[in-house]
Amino acid sequence: MQKRYPIFLNLSDKQVLIAGGGSACLEKLMGLSEIPCQIQIVSPEISPAVHEFISGKPNIHVILRTLEETDLEGKDLI
């Protein structure tokens, strides 16, 4: 069994990047949903579940394309 290290971060008013739009993205979004941060998802496509989850959330922005190095600029958490 792989051991994991728990970590607590203050992400209020931070810039967060999620690469990919599948089930792992949805899991991360659920963990970030109560935090007042700006979230950017970069992925060639997003799952219907992710699309439904982000509907009506103005702090979450989607870019439908592959990740580029410039996407990392200015992000506090990737």
All heavy atoms as a GROMACS GRO file, in nm:
protein
  600
    1MET      N    1   0.084  -0.119   0.000
    1MET     CA    2   0.000   0.000   0.000
    1MET      C    3   0.088   0.124   0.000
    1MET      O    4   0.182   0.135   0.076
    1MET     CB    5  -0.092  -0.002   0.122
    1MET     CG    6  -0.175   0.122   0.136
    1MET     SD    7  -0.273   0.122   0.285
    1MET     CE    8  -0.428   0.164   0.218
    2GLN      N    9   0.053   0.216  -0.087
    2GLN     CA   10   0.128   0.340  -0.097
    2GLN      C   11   0.087   0.434   0.016
    2GLN      O   12  -0.030   0.458   0.039
    2GLN     CB   13   0.100   0.406  -0.231
    2GLN     CG   14   0.181   0.529  -0.256
    2GLN     CD   15   0.153   0.588  -0.394
    2GLN    OE1   16   0.059   0.550  -0.460
    2GLN    NE2   17   0.234   0.682  -0.435
    3LYS      N   18   0.185   0.487   0.087
    3LYS     CA   19   0.157   0.581   0.195
    3LYS      C   20   0.144   0.720   0.136
    3LYS      O   21   0.212   0.757   0.042
    3LYS     CB   22   0.269   0.577   0.298
    3LYS     CG   23   0.282   0.441   0.360
    3LYS     CD   24   0.326   0.453   0.500
    3LYS     CE   25   0.335   0.313   0.556
    3LYS     NZ   26   0.292   0.303   0.688
    4ARG      N   27   0.053   0.798   0.192
    4ARG     CA   28   0.030   0.934   0.144
    4ARG      C   29   0.058   1.033   0.256
    4ARG      O   30   0.034   1.005   0.372
    4ARG     CB   31  -0.114   0.949   0.095
    4ARG     CG   32  -0.139   0.860  -0.022
    4ARG     CD   33  -0.278   0.872  -0.071
    4ARG     NE   34  -0.297   0.779  -0.181
    4ARG     CZ   35  -0.374   0.800  -0.283
    4ARG    NH1   36  -0.442   0.911  -0.291
    4ARG    NH2   37  -0.385   0.711  -0.376
    5TYR      N   38   0.102   1.149   0.216
    5TYR     CA   39   0.132   1.255   0.312
    5TYR      C   40   0.020   1.358   0.308
    5TYR      O   41  -0.003   1.421   0.206
    5TYR     CB   42   0.265   1.322   0.274
    5TYR     CG   43   0.306   1.428   0.371
    5TYR    CD1   44   0.367   1.395   0.491
    5TYR    CD2   45   0.284   1.562   0.344
    5TYR    CE1   46   0.404   1.493   0.581
    5TYR    CE2   47   0.321   1.661   0.432
    5TYR     CZ   48   0.382   1.626   0.551
    5TYR     OH   49   0.418   1.723   0.640
    6PRO      N   50  -0.052   1.374   0.419
    6PRO     CA   51  -0.160   1.473   0.421
    6PRO      C   52  -0.101   1.614   0.426
    6PRO      O   53  -0.002   1.640   0.493
    6PRO     CB   54  -0.237   1.441   0.549
    6PRO     CG   55  -0.136   1.376   0.637
    6PRO     CD   56  -0.040   1.303   0.545
    7ILE      N   57  -0.164   1.703   0.354
    7ILE     CA   58  -0.117   1.841   0.350
    7ILE      C   59  -0.238   1.934   0.349
    7ILE      O   60  -0.340   1.905   0.288
    7ILE     CB   61  -0.027   1.865   0.227
    7ILE    CG1   62   0.036   2.002   0.231
    7ILE    CG2   63  -0.102   1.842   0.098
    7ILE    CD1   64   0.149   2.020   0.132
    8PHE      N   65  -0.226   2.045   0.418
    8PHE     CA   66  -0.332   2.144   0.424
    8PHE      C   67  -0.279   2.276   0.370
    8PHE      O   68  -0.176   2.325   0.414
    8PHE     CB   69  -0.380   2.162   0.569
    8PHE     CG   70  -0.439   2.036   0.626
    8PHE    CD1   71  -0.358   1.947   0.696
    8PHE    CD2   72  -0.572   2.005   0.607
    8PHE    CE1   73  -0.412   1.830   0.748
    8PHE    CE2   74  -0.626   1.887   0.658
    8PHE     CZ   75  -0.545   1.800   0.727
    9LEU      N   76  -0.347   2.329   0.272
    9LEU     CA   77  -0.303   2.452   0.207
    9LEU      C   78  -0.412   2.558   0.214
    9LEU      O   79  -0.529   2.527   0.202
    9LEU     CB   80  -0.274   2.425   0.059
    9LEU     CG   81  -0.170   2.318   0.027
    9LEU    CD1   82  -0.170   2.288  -0.122
    9LEU    CD2   83  -0.033   2.364   0.071
   10ASN      N   84  -0.371   2.682   0.232
   10ASN     CA   85  -0.464   2.793   0.225
   10ASN      C   86  -0.469   2.837   0.079
   10ASN      O   87  -0.377   2.902   0.030
   10ASN     CB   88  -0.419   2.908   0.315
   10ASN     CG   89  -0.513   3.026   0.308
   10ASN    OD1   90  -0.613   3.024   0.236
   10ASN    ND2   91  -0.482   3.130   0.382
   11LEU      N   92  -0.575   2.801   0.009
   11LEU     CA   93  -0.588   2.833  -0.132
   11LEU      C   94  -0.685   2.948  -0.160
   11LEU      O   95  -0.717   2.976  -0.275
   11LEU     CB   96  -0.632   2.709  -0.210
   11LEU     CG   97  -0.532   2.593  -0.209
   11LEU    CD1   98  -0.591   2.472  -0.279
   11LEU    CD2   99  -0.402   2.636  -0.274
   12SER      N  100  -0.728   3.016  -0.056
   12SER     CA  101  -0.817   3.131  -0.075
   12SER      C  102  -0.751   3.234  -0.165
   12SER      O  103  -0.635   3.271  -0.143
   12SER     CB  104  -0.853   3.195   0.059
   12SER     OG  105  -0.931   3.106   0.134
   13ASP      N  106  -0.824   3.276  -0.266
   13ASP     CA  107  -0.778   3.377  -0.362
   13ASP      C  108  -0.655   3.335  -0.441
   13ASP      O  109  -0.580   3.420  -0.489
   13ASP     CB  110  -0.753   3.511  -0.291
   13ASP     CG  111  -0.877   3.562  -0.221
   13ASP    OD1  112  -0.986   3.552  -0.280
   13ASP    OD2  113  -0.866   3.610  -0.106
   14LYS      N  114  -0.633   3.206  -0.454
   14LYS     CA  115  -0.518   3.154  -0.530
   14LYS      C  116  -0.563   3.109  -0.669
   14LYS      O  117  -0.681   3.091  -0.696
   14LYS     CB  118  -0.452   3.037  -0.458
   14LYS     CG  119  -0.401   3.069  -0.320
   14LYS     CD  120  -0.288   3.168  -0.324
   14LYS     CE  121  -0.235   3.190  -0.182
   14LYS     NZ  122  -0.140   3.294  -0.172
   15GLN      N  123  -0.466   3.091  -0.758
   15GLN     CA  124  -0.488   3.044  -0.894
   15GLN      C  125  -0.453   2.895  -0.899
   15GLN      O  126  -0.340   2.857  -0.872
   15GLN     CB  127  -0.398   3.121  -0.992
   15GLN     CG  128  -0.425   3.268  -0.997
   15GLN     CD  129  -0.557   3.299  -1.066
   15GLN    OE1  130  -0.596   3.234  -1.162
   15GLN    NE2  131  -0.626   3.400  -1.016
   16VAL      N  132  -0.551   2.812  -0.935
   16VAL     CA  133  -0.533   2.667  -0.938
   16VAL      C  134  -0.553   2.617  -1.081
   16VAL      O  135  -0.648   2.657  -1.148
   16VAL     CB  136  -0.634   2.598  -0.843
   16VAL    CG1  137  -0.621   2.447  -0.850
   16VAL    CG2  138  -0.615   2.647  -0.699
   17LEU      N  139  -0.465   2.529  -1.124
   17LEU     CA  140  -0.475   2.469  -1.256
   17LEU      C  141  -0.498   2.318  -1.241
   17LEU      O  142  -0.427   2.252  -1.166
   17LEU     CB  143  -0.346   2.491  -1.336
   17LEU     CG  144  -0.334   2.415  -1.468
   17LEU    CD1  145  -0.437   2.466  -1.568
   17LEU    CD2  146  -0.194   2.427  -1.524
   18ILE      N  147  -0.599   2.268  -1.312
   18ILE     CA  148  -0.623   2.125  -1.318
   18ILE      C  149  -0.602   2.083  -1.464
   18ILE      O  150  -0.666   2.135  -1.554
   18ILE     CB  151  -0.765   2.088  -1.272
   18ILE    CG1  152  -0.787   2.132  -1.127
   18ILE    CG2  153  -0.789   1.938  -1.289
   18ILE    CD1  154  -0.928   2.110  -1.076
   19ALA      N  155  -0.510   1.989  -1.484
   19ALA     CA  156  -0.482   1.938  -1.618
   19ALA      C  157  -0.563   1.810  -1.637
   19ALA      O  158  -0.547   1.715  -1.561
   19ALA     CB  159  -0.334   1.910  -1.634
   20GLY      N  160  -0.650   1.810  -1.735
   20GLY     CA  161  -0.734   1.694  -1.761
   20GLY      C  162  -0.876   1.720  -1.717
   20GLY      O  163  -0.901   1.802  -1.627
   21GLY      N  164  -0.970   1.653  -1.782
   21GLY     CA  165  -1.111   1.680  -1.755
   21GLY      C  166  -1.193   1.557  -1.722
   21GLY      O  167  -1.314   1.556  -1.743
   22GLY      N  168  -1.129   1.456  -1.668
   22GLY     CA  169  -1.198   1.330  -1.638
   22GLY      C  170  -1.232   1.314  -1.492
   22GLY      O  171  -1.255   1.411  -1.419
   23SER      N  172  -1.234   1.190  -1.447
   23SER     CA  173  -1.277   1.159  -1.310
   23SER      C  174  -1.183   1.216  -1.204
   23SER      O  175  -1.228   1.258  -1.098
   23SER     CB  176  -1.293   1.008  -1.292
   23SER     OG  177  -1.171   0.942  -1.319
   24ALA      N  178  -1.052   1.219  -1.232
   24ALA     CA  179  -0.959   1.278  -1.135
   24ALA      C  180  -0.984   1.428  -1.121
   24ALA      O  181  -0.975   1.484  -1.011
   24ALA     CB  182  -0.815   1.252  -1.177
   25CYS      N  183  -1.019   1.493  -1.232
   25CYS     CA  184  -1.055   1.636  -1.229
   25CYS      C  185  -1.176   1.657  -1.141
   25CYS      O  186  -1.177   1.749  -1.058
   25CYS     CB  187  -1.081   1.684  -1.371
   25CYS     SG  188  -1.144   1.853  -1.383
   26LEU      N  189  -1.277   1.576  -1.159
   26LEU     CA  190  -1.398   1.589  -1.080
   26LEU      C  191  -1.369   1.572  -0.932
   26LEU      O  192  -1.420   1.647  -0.848
   26LEU     CB  193  -1.504   1.488  -1.125
   26LEU     CG  194  -1.636   1.493  -1.052
   26LEU    CD1  195  -1.702   1.629  -1.068
   26LEU    CD2  196  -1.728   1.383  -1.104
   27GLU      N  197  -1.284   1.477  -0.898
   27GLU     CA  198  -1.247   1.454  -0.758
   27GLU      C  199  -1.178   1.578  -0.701
   27GLU      O  200  -1.207   1.621  -0.589
   27GLU     CB  201  -1.154   1.334  -0.750
   27GLU     CG  202  -1.125   1.288  -0.610
   27GLU     CD  203  -1.043   1.161  -0.608
   27GLU    OE1  204  -1.068   1.070  -0.690
   27GLU    OE2  205  -0.952   1.154  -0.524
   28LYS      N  206  -1.089   1.638  -0.777
   28LYS     CA  207  -1.020   1.759  -0.731
   28LYS      C  208  -1.118   1.876  -0.717
   28LYS      O  209  -1.112   1.952  -0.621
   28LYS     CB  210  -0.908   1.796  -0.828
   28LYS     CG  211  -0.793   1.697  -0.825
   28LYS     CD  212  -0.693   1.727  -0.934
   28LYS     CE  213  -0.574   1.634  -0.929
   28LYS     NZ  214  -0.597   1.504  -0.986
   29LEU      N  215  -1.209   1.889  -0.813
   29LEU     CA  216  -1.309   1.996  -0.807
   29LEU      C  217  -1.396   1.984  -0.683
   29LEU      O  218  -1.429   2.084  -0.619
   29LEU     CB  219  -1.397   1.995  -0.932
   29LEU     CG  220  -1.331   2.044  -1.060
   29LEU    CD1  221  -1.421   2.014  -1.179
   29LEU    CD2  222  -1.301   2.193  -1.052
   30MET      N  223  -1.434   1.862  -0.649
   30MET     CA  224  -1.518   1.842  -0.530
   30MET      C  225  -1.442   1.884  -0.404
   30MET      O  226  -1.501   1.943  -0.313
   30MET     CB  227  -1.566   1.698  -0.523
   30MET     CG  228  -1.664   1.669  -0.634
   30MET     SD  229  -1.743   1.506  -0.645
   30MET     CE  230  -1.653   1.398  -0.546
   31GLY      N  231  -1.312   1.859  -0.400
   31GLY     CA  232  -1.232   1.901  -0.286
   31GLY      C  233  -1.211   2.051  -0.279
   31GLY      O  234  -1.194   2.109  -0.172
   32LEU      N  235  -1.213   2.117  -0.395
   32LEU     CA  236  -1.190   2.262  -0.401
   32LEU      C  237  -1.318   2.345  -0.401
   32LEU      O  238  -1.312   2.468  -0.395
   32LEU     CB  239  -1.110   2.296  -0.528
   32LEU     CG  240  -0.967   2.245  -0.535
   32LEU    CD1  241  -0.914   2.256  -0.677
   32LEU    CD2  242  -0.879   2.321  -0.437
   33SER      N  243  -1.432   2.280  -0.407
   33SER     CA  244  -1.558   2.352  -0.431
   33SER      C  245  -1.595   2.455  -0.326
   33SER      O  246  -1.664   2.551  -0.357
   33SER     CB  247  -1.672   2.251  -0.448
   33SER     OG  248  -1.696   2.182  -0.328
   34GLU      N  249  -1.551   2.440  -0.205
   34GLU     CA  250  -1.587   2.535  -0.099
   34GLU      C  251  -1.479   2.641  -0.076
   34GLU      O  252  -1.493   2.724   0.013
   34GLU     CB  253  -1.614   2.460   0.032
   34GLU     CG  254  -1.731   2.363   0.023
   34GLU     CD  255  -1.863   2.432  -0.012
   34GLU    OE1  256  -1.890   2.540   0.046
   34GLU    OE2  257  -1.937   2.378  -0.095
   35ILE      N  258  -1.374   2.638  -0.156
   35ILE     CA  259  -1.263   2.731  -0.138
   35ILE      C  260  -1.278   2.845  -0.240
   35ILE      O  261  -1.297   2.820  -0.358
   35ILE     CB  262  -1.128   2.660  -0.158
   35ILE    CG1  263  -1.114   2.549  -0.054
   35ILE    CG2  264  -1.013   2.758  -0.149
   35ILE    CD1  265  -0.997   2.458  -0.077
   36PRO      N  266  -1.270   2.970  -0.195
   36PRO     CA  267  -1.282   3.083  -0.288
   36PRO      C  268  -1.152   3.104  -0.367
   36PRO      O  269  -1.073   3.193  -0.338
   36PRO     CB  270  -1.312   3.201  -0.196
   36PRO     CG  271  -1.246   3.165  -0.066
   36PRO     CD  272  -1.257   3.015  -0.056
   37CYS      N  273  -1.131   3.017  -0.466
   37CYS     CA  274  -1.012   3.028  -0.550
   37CYS      C  275  -1.054   3.028  -0.697
   37CYS      O  276  -1.168   2.995  -0.730
   37CYS     CB  277  -0.915   2.913  -0.523
   37CYS     SG  278  -0.983   2.749  -0.556
   38GLN      N  279  -0.963   3.068  -0.783
   38GLN     CA  280  -0.987   3.067  -0.928
   38GLN      C  281  -0.932   2.936  -0.983
   38GLN      O  282  -0.814   2.904  -0.960
   38GLN     CB  283  -0.920   3.186  -0.995
   38GLN     CG  284  -0.978   3.319  -0.954
   38GLN     CD  285  -1.125   3.330  -0.993
   38GLN    OE1  286  -1.163   3.302  -1.107
   38GLN    NE2  287  -1.207   3.370  -0.899
   39ILE      N  288  -1.015   2.862  -1.053
   39ILE     CA  289  -0.975   2.732  -1.105
   39ILE      C  290  -0.979   2.736  -1.257
   39ILE      O  291  -1.077   2.780  -1.317
   39ILE     CB  292  -1.069   2.621  -1.054
   39ILE    CG1  293  -1.067   2.618  -0.901
   39ILE    CG2  294  -1.031   2.486  -1.113
   39ILE    CD1  295  -1.174   2.529  -0.839
   40GLN      N  296  -0.872   2.687  -1.317
   40GLN     CA  297  -0.865   2.675  -1.462
   40GLN      C  298  -0.844   2.527  -1.495
   40GLN      O  299  -0.754   2.464  -1.440
   40GLN     CB  300  -0.751   2.758  -1.517
   40GLN     CG  301  -0.743   2.759  -1.668
   40GLN     CD  302  -0.630   2.848  -1.716
   40GLN    OE1  303  -0.514   2.821  -1.689
   40GLN    NE2  304  -0.666   2.955  -1.785
   41ILE      N  305  -0.929   2.474  -1.583
   41ILE     CA  306  -0.916   2.337  -1.629
   41ILE      C  307  -0.869   2.343  -1.774
   41ILE      O  308  -0.930   2.411  -1.856
   41ILE     CB  309  -1.050   2.262  -1.623
   41ILE    CG1  310  -1.104   2.260  -1.480
   41ILE    CG2  311  -1.036   2.120  -1.678
   41ILE    CD1  312  -1.250   2.214  -1.470
   42VAL      N  313  -0.760   2.273  -1.805
   42VAL     CA  314  -0.710   2.267  -1.941
   42VAL      C  315  -0.712   2.120  -1.984
   42VAL      O  316  -0.648   2.036  -1.922
   42VAL     CB  317  -0.568   2.324  -1.955
   42VAL    CG1  318  -0.520   2.314  -2.099
   42VAL    CG2  319  -0.563   2.469  -1.908
   43SER      N  320  -0.791   2.092  -2.086
   43SER     CA  321  -0.806   1.955  -2.134
   43SER      C  322  -0.867   1.958  -2.274
   43SER      O  323  -0.949   2.046  -2.302
   43SER     CB  324  -0.897   1.876  -2.039
   43SER     OG  325  -0.914   1.744  -2.083
   44PRO      N  326  -0.832   1.862  -2.359
   44PRO     CA  327  -0.895   1.857  -2.492
   44PRO      C  328  -1.046   1.832  -2.483
   44PRO      O  329  -1.120   1.874  -2.570
   44PRO     CB  330  -0.825   1.741  -2.561
   44PRO     CG  331  -0.698   1.720  -2.486
   44PRO     CD  332  -0.725   1.765  -2.346
   45GLU      N  333  -1.090   1.767  -2.376
   45GLU     CA  334  -1.232   1.745  -2.354
   45GLU      C  335  -1.258   1.728  -2.205
   45GLU      O  336  -1.167   1.699  -2.129
   45GLU     CB  337  -1.282   1.623  -2.431
   45GLU     CG  338  -1.210   1.495  -2.397
   45GLU     CD  339  -1.253   1.380  -2.486
   45GLU    OE1  340  -1.209   1.377  -2.602
   45GLU    OE2  341  -1.329   1.296  -2.437
   46ILE      N  342  -1.382   1.752  -2.165
   46ILE     CA  343  -1.420   1.730  -2.025
   46ILE      C  344  -1.537   1.633  -2.023
   46ILE      O  345  -1.618   1.629  -2.115
   46ILE     CB  346  -1.455   1.861  -1.951
   46ILE    CG1  347  -1.569   1.935  -2.019
   46ILE    CG2  348  -1.334   1.950  -1.939
   46ILE    CD1  349  -1.621   2.054  -1.939
   47SER      N  350  -1.543   1.556  -1.916
   47SER     CA  351  -1.649   1.457  -1.904
   47SER      C  352  -1.782   1.524  -1.876
   47SER      O  353  -1.787   1.638  -1.827
   47SER     CB  354  -1.616   1.360  -1.790
   47SER     OG  355  -1.631   1.424  -1.664
   48PRO      N  356  -1.892   1.456  -1.907
   48PRO     CA  357  -2.024   1.512  -1.876
   48PRO      C  358  -2.039   1.544  -1.726
   48PRO      O  359  -2.101   1.643  -1.690
   48PRO     CB  360  -2.120   1.403  -1.920
   48PRO     CG  361  -2.047   1.328  -2.027
   48PRO     CD  362  -1.902   1.331  -1.984
   49ALA      N  363  -1.980   1.462  -1.640
   49ALA     CA  364  -1.990   1.486  -1.495
   49ALA      C  365  -1.919   1.614  -1.455
   49ALA      O  366  -1.969   1.692  -1.373
   49ALA     CB  367  -1.934   1.366  -1.418
   50VAL      N  368  -1.802   1.639  -1.514
   50VAL     CA  369  -1.729   1.764  -1.486
   50VAL      C  370  -1.808   1.882  -1.540
   50VAL      O  371  -1.824   1.984  -1.472
   50VAL     CB  372  -1.587   1.759  -1.546
   50VAL    CG1  373  -1.521   1.897  -1.540
   50VAL    CG2  374  -1.501   1.657  -1.473
   51HIS      N  375  -1.858   1.869  -1.661
   51HIS     CA  376  -1.938   1.976  -1.722
   51HIS      C  377  -2.057   2.012  -1.633
   51HIS      O  378  -2.085   2.130  -1.609
   51HIS     CB  379  -1.984   1.934  -1.861
   51HIS     CG  380  -2.048   2.046  -1.937
   51HIS    ND1  381  -2.182   2.074  -1.931
   51HIS    CD2  382  -1.994   2.138  -2.019
   51HIS    CE1  383  -2.209   2.178  -2.006
   51HIS    NE2  384  -2.096   2.219  -2.061
   52GLU      N  385  -2.125   1.913  -1.583
   52GLU     CA  386  -2.240   1.937  -1.494
   52GLU      C  387  -2.196   2.002  -1.364
   52GLU      O  388  -2.260   2.095  -1.315
   52GLU     CB  389  -2.311   1.805  -1.465
   52GLU     CG  390  -2.433   1.821  -1.379
   52GLU     CD  391  -2.505   1.689  -1.354
   52GLU    OE1  392  -2.492   1.596  -1.436
   52GLU    OE2  393  -2.573   1.679  -1.251
   53PHE      N  394  -2.084   1.956  -1.307
   53PHE     CA  395  -2.036   2.009  -1.179
   53PHE      C  396  -2.000   2.157  -1.189
   53PHE      O  397  -2.028   2.235  -1.099
   53PHE     CB  398  -1.915   1.929  -1.130
   53PHE     CG  399  -1.868   1.969  -0.994
   53PHE    CD1  400  -1.922   1.912  -0.880
   53PHE    CD2  401  -1.770   2.066  -0.978
   53PHE    CE1  402  -1.880   1.950  -0.754
   53PHE    CE2  403  -1.727   2.105  -0.853
   53PHE     CZ  404  -1.782   2.046  -0.740
   54ILE      N  405  -1.936   2.197  -1.300
   54ILE     CA  406  -1.889   2.336  -1.310
   54ILE      C  407  -1.995   2.432  -1.360
   54ILE      O  408  -1.976   2.553  -1.354
   54ILE     CB  409  -1.764   2.345  -1.401
   54ILE    CG1  410  -1.796   2.309  -1.546
   54ILE    CG2  411  -1.651   2.260  -1.346
   54ILE    CD1  412  -1.682   2.330  -1.641
   55SER      N  413  -2.107   2.381  -1.403
   55SER     CA  414  -2.214   2.466  -1.453
   55SER      C  415  -2.257   2.567  -1.346
   55SER      O  416  -2.288   2.530  -1.233
   55SER     CB  417  -2.334   2.380  -1.495
   55SER     OG  418  -2.438   2.461  -1.542
   56GLY      N  419  -2.255   2.694  -1.383
   56GLY     CA  420  -2.298   2.799  -1.290
   56GLY      C  421  -2.193   2.841  -1.189
   56GLY      O  422  -2.222   2.916  -1.097
   57LYS      N  423  -2.070   2.795  -1.205
   57LYS     CA  424  -1.962   2.833  -1.113
   57LYS      C  425  -1.868   2.930  -1.186
   57LYS      O  426  -1.782   2.889  -1.263
   57LYS     CB  427  -1.889   2.709  -1.064
   57LYS     CG  428  -1.977   2.620  -0.976
   57LYS     CD  429  -1.899   2.503  -0.922
   57LYS     CE  430  -1.977   2.425  -0.819
   57LYS     NZ  431  -2.099   2.366  -0.862
   58PRO      N  432  -1.882   3.060  -1.161
   58PRO     CA  433  -1.805   3.160  -1.235
   58PRO      C  434  -1.655   3.159  -1.205
   58PRO      O  435  -1.577   3.219  -1.279
   58PRO     CB  436  -1.868   3.292  -1.193
   58PRO     CG  437  -1.930   3.265  -1.061
   58PRO     CD  438  -1.973   3.120  -1.065
   59ASN      N  439  -1.613   3.092  -1.098
   59ASN     CA  440  -1.471   3.089  -1.064
   59ASN      C  441  -1.396   2.974  -1.134
   59ASN      O  442  -1.276   2.959  -1.116
   59ASN     CB  443  -1.451   3.076  -0.913
   59ASN     CG  444  -1.503   2.944  -0.859
   59ASN    OD1  445  -1.613   2.900  -0.892
   59ASN    ND2  446  -1.424   2.880  -0.775
   60ILE      N  447  -1.469   2.894  -1.215
   60ILE     CA  448  -1.406   2.782  -1.285
   60ILE      C  449  -1.410   2.810  -1.435
   60ILE      O  450  -1.518   2.831  -1.491
   60ILE     CB  451  -1.475   2.649  -1.253
   60ILE    CG1  452  -1.473   2.624  -1.102
   60ILE    CG2  453  -1.408   2.534  -1.327
   60ILE    CD1  454  -1.551   2.500  -1.058
   61HIS      N  455  -1.293   2.808  -1.497
   61HIS     CA  456  -1.282   2.836  -1.640
   61HIS      C  457  -1.221   2.714  -1.710
   61HIS      O  458  -1.127   2.654  -1.659
   61HIS     CB  459  -1.194   2.959  -1.664
   61HIS     CG  460  -1.242   3.079  -1.591
   61HIS    ND1  461  -1.346   3.157  -1.636
   61HIS    CD2  462  -1.205   3.132  -1.472
   61HIS    CE1  463  -1.369   3.254  -1.548
   61HIS    NE2  464  -1.284   3.241  -1.447
   62VAL      N  465  -1.273   2.681  -1.827
   62VAL     CA  466  -1.227   2.566  -1.903
   62VAL      C  467  -1.162   2.612  -2.033
   62VAL      O  468  -1.217   2.698  -2.103
   62VAL     CB  469  -1.344   2.470  -1.934
   62VAL    CG1  470  -1.298   2.355  -2.022
   62VAL    CG2  471  -1.407   2.418  -1.806
   63ILE      N  472  -1.048   2.554  -2.064
   63ILE     CA  473  -0.983   2.576  -2.192
   63ILE      C  474  -0.974   2.439  -2.258
   63ILE      O  475  -0.908   2.348  -2.207
   63ILE     CB  476  -0.842   2.638  -2.176
   63ILE    CG1  477  -0.853   2.774  -2.109
   63ILE    CG2  478  -0.773   2.647  -2.311
   63ILE    CD1  479  -0.721   2.839  -2.077
   64LEU      N  480  -1.042   2.424  -2.372
   64LEU     CA  481  -1.049   2.295  -2.440
   64LEU      C  482  -0.935   2.281  -2.542
   64LEU      O  483  -0.949   2.313  -2.659
   64LEU     CB  484  -1.185   2.278  -2.508
   64LEU     CG  485  -1.304   2.270  -2.414
   64LEU    CD1  486  -1.434   2.270  -2.492
   64LEU    CD2  487  -1.293   2.146  -2.325
   65ARG      N  488  -0.821   2.235  -2.492
   65ARG     CA  489  -0.704   2.207  -2.574
   65ARG      C  490  -0.602   2.134  -2.486
   65ARG      O  491  -0.623   2.119  -2.367
   65ARG     CB  492  -0.644   2.334  -2.632
   65ARG     CG  493  -0.595   2.431  -2.528
   65ARG     CD  494  -0.507   2.537  -2.593
   65ARG     NE  495  -0.481   2.648  -2.504
   65ARG     CZ  496  -0.402   2.648  -2.398
   65ARG    NH1  497  -0.340   2.538  -2.362
   65ARG    NH2  498  -0.386   2.756  -2.325
   66THR      N  499  -0.493   2.090  -2.548
   66THR     CA  500  -0.389   2.025  -2.469
   66THR      C  501  -0.314   2.129  -2.386
   66THR      O  502  -0.309   2.247  -2.420
   66THR     CB  503  -0.290   1.949  -2.560
   66THR    OG1  504  -0.234   2.041  -2.653
   66THR    CG2  505  -0.358   1.835  -2.633
   67LEU      N  506  -0.257   2.082  -2.278
   67LEU     CA  507  -0.183   2.168  -2.186
   67LEU      C  508  -0.058   2.222  -2.254
   67LEU      O  509   0.012   2.151  -2.325
   67LEU     CB  510  -0.145   2.087  -2.062
   67LEU     CG  511  -0.083   2.163  -1.946
   67LEU    CD1  512  -0.186   2.256  -1.883
   67LEU    CD2  513  -0.032   2.066  -1.841
   68GLU      N  514  -0.032   2.350  -2.231
   68GLU     CA  515   0.088   2.415  -2.283
   68GLU      C  516   0.169   2.468  -2.165
   68GLU      O  517   0.114   2.498  -2.059
   68GLU     CB  518   0.050   2.530  -2.377
   68GLU     CG  519  -0.026   2.485  -2.500
   68GLU     CD  520  -0.072   2.600  -2.588
   68GLU    OE1  521  -0.046   2.718  -2.554
   68GLU    OE2  522  -0.134   2.571  -2.691
   69GLU      N  523   0.296   2.482  -2.185
   69GLU     CA  524   0.385   2.528  -2.078
   69GLU      C  525   0.342   2.664  -2.023
   69GLU      O  526   0.350   2.689  -1.903
   69GLU     CB  527   0.529   2.535  -2.128
   69GLU     CG  528   0.629   2.558  -2.018
   69GLU     CD  529   0.773   2.545  -2.063
   69GLU    OE1  530   0.799   2.473  -2.162
   69GLU    OE2  531   0.858   2.609  -2.001
   70THR      N  532   0.290   2.749  -2.107
   70THR     CA  533   0.248   2.882  -2.062
   70THR      C  534   0.129   2.876  -1.967
   70THR      O  535   0.104   2.971  -1.894
   70THR     CB  536   0.213   2.972  -2.182
   70THR    OG1  537   0.114   2.907  -2.261
   70THR    CG2  538   0.336   3.002  -2.266
   71ASP      N  539   0.055   2.765  -1.968
   71ASP     CA  540  -0.059   2.750  -1.876
   71ASP      C  541  -0.014   2.748  -1.731
   71ASP      O  542  -0.092   2.777  -1.641
   71ASP     CB  543  -0.138   2.622  -1.907
   71ASP     CG  544  -0.204   2.625  -2.042
   71ASP    OD1  545  -0.254   2.732  -2.082
   71ASP    OD2  546  -0.207   2.520  -2.109
   72LEU      N  547   0.110   2.712  -1.707
   72LEU     CA  548   0.163   2.701  -1.572
   72LEU      C  549   0.195   2.837  -1.509
   72LEU      O  550   0.200   2.849  -1.387
   72LEU     CB  551   0.288   2.614  -1.570
   72LEU     CG  552   0.278   2.478  -1.640
   72LEU    CD1  553   0.412   2.406  -1.633
   72LEU    CD2  554   0.168   2.394  -1.581
   73GLU      N  555   0.213   2.936  -1.593
   73GLU     CA  556   0.252   3.069  -1.545
   73GLU      C  557   0.146   3.131  -1.456
   73GLU      O  558   0.028   3.132  -1.489
   73GLU     CB  559   0.282   3.162  -1.663
   73GLU     CG  560   0.401   3.117  -1.744
   73GLU     CD  561   0.420   3.197  -1.872
   73GLU    OE1  562   0.344   3.293  -1.895
   73GLU    OE2  563   0.512   3.162  -1.947
   74GLY      N  564   0.189   3.180  -1.341
   74GLY     CA  565   0.100   3.250  -1.250
   74GLY      C  566   0.012   3.161  -1.164
   74GLY      O  567  -0.073   3.211  -1.090
   75LYS      N  568   0.030   3.032  -1.172
   75LYS     CA  569  -0.054   2.939  -1.095
   75LYS      C  570   0.011   2.912  -0.960
   75LYS      O  571   0.133   2.900  -0.948
   75LYS     CB  572  -0.076   2.807  -1.169
   75LYS     CG  573  -0.142   2.823  -1.304
   75LYS     CD  574  -0.277   2.891  -1.295
   75LYS     CE  575  -0.350   2.902  -1.426
   75LYS     NZ  576  -0.300   3.001  -1.518
   76ASP      N  577  -0.071   2.906  -0.857
   76ASP     CA  578  -0.022   2.878  -0.722
   76ASP      C  579  -0.021   2.728  -0.692
   76ASP      O  580   0.056   2.682  -0.608
   76ASP     CB  581  -0.109   2.951  -0.619
   76ASP     CG  582  -0.104   3.102  -0.638
   76ASP    OD1  583   0.006   3.158  -0.624
   76ASP    OD2  584  -0.209   3.161  -0.669
   77LEU      N  585  -0.109   2.654  -0.759
   77LEU     CA  586  -0.116   2.509  -0.738
   77LEU      C  587  -0.151   2.446  -0.872
   77LEU      O  588  -0.243   2.491  -0.941
   77LEU     CB  589  -0.223   2.474  -0.634
   77LEU     CG  590  -0.242   2.326  -0.607
   77LEU    CD1  591  -0.118   2.268  -0.536
   77LEU    CD2  592  -0.365   2.302  -0.521
   78ILE      N  593  -0.079   2.342  -0.908
   78ILE     CA  594  -0.105   2.271  -1.033
   78ILE      C  595  -0.131   2.126  -1.000
   78ILE      O  596  -0.059   2.064  -0.927
   78ILE     CB  597   0.016   2.282  -1.129
   78ILE    CG1  598   0.044   2.430  -1.157
   78ILE    CG2  599  -0.008   2.204  -1.256
   78ILE    CD1  600   0.175   2.459  -1.222
   0.00000   0.00000   0.00000
